[in-house]
Amino acid sequence: MARKRKAKENDFIVSFVLIALFWPILLFFWIVKIIWKAWQTRPCEMCGNQIRKIAYNWVIDGKRKRVCPHCNQRLEREQSRRAF
């Protein structure tokens, strides 16, 4: 029959060190992921050009679409023409 091992002071220190190292590493990778997602380019959902910084959201056919500045200008013109 196996006997229970008493917890030693070293066990506590090892656990504390592992936890103390785990959370900063996890936080570091989380921040890197956020920065990576921010710098990734996304395609315009109308023309397919890559959008890096400025994107506009439009509701087209009941769906939200992210468009580039060029397509945004075109959509604004069409909307203005329909208004007159």
C-alpha positions, 0 to 999 in steps of 0.5 A, spaced: 500 500 500 502 506 498 503 511 503 501 519 502 507 523 501 508 529 506 508 536 502 515 539 503 517 546 502 520 545 496 514 542 493 511 549 494 517 553 491 517 549 485 509 550 484 510 557 486 516 558 481 512 554 475 506 559 476 510 565 477 513 564 470 507 561 466 502 567 467 508 572 464 509 568 458 502 567 457 501 574 457 507 576 453 504 571 447 497 574 448 500 581 447 504 578 441 497 575 438 494 582 439 499 586 435 500 581 430 492 581 428 493 589 428 498 589 423 495 583 418 492 586 412 485 584 410 481 584 403 476 589 401 470 584 401 468 588 394 474 589 390 479 584 394 484 589 395 488 589 401 486 593 407 491 595 412 489 601 416 483 604 414 477 600 413 469 602 412 463 598 414 457 598 410 451 593 410 450 591 403 444 586 402 443 585 409 450 583 411 456 587 414 462 588 409 469 591 410 471 595 404 477 599 402 477 607 401 476 607 394 470 602 394 467 607 400 467 613 396 464 609 390 458 607 395 457 614 398 457 616 390 451 611 389 448 613 395 448 620 394 445 619 387 439 615 389 438 620 394 437 625 389 
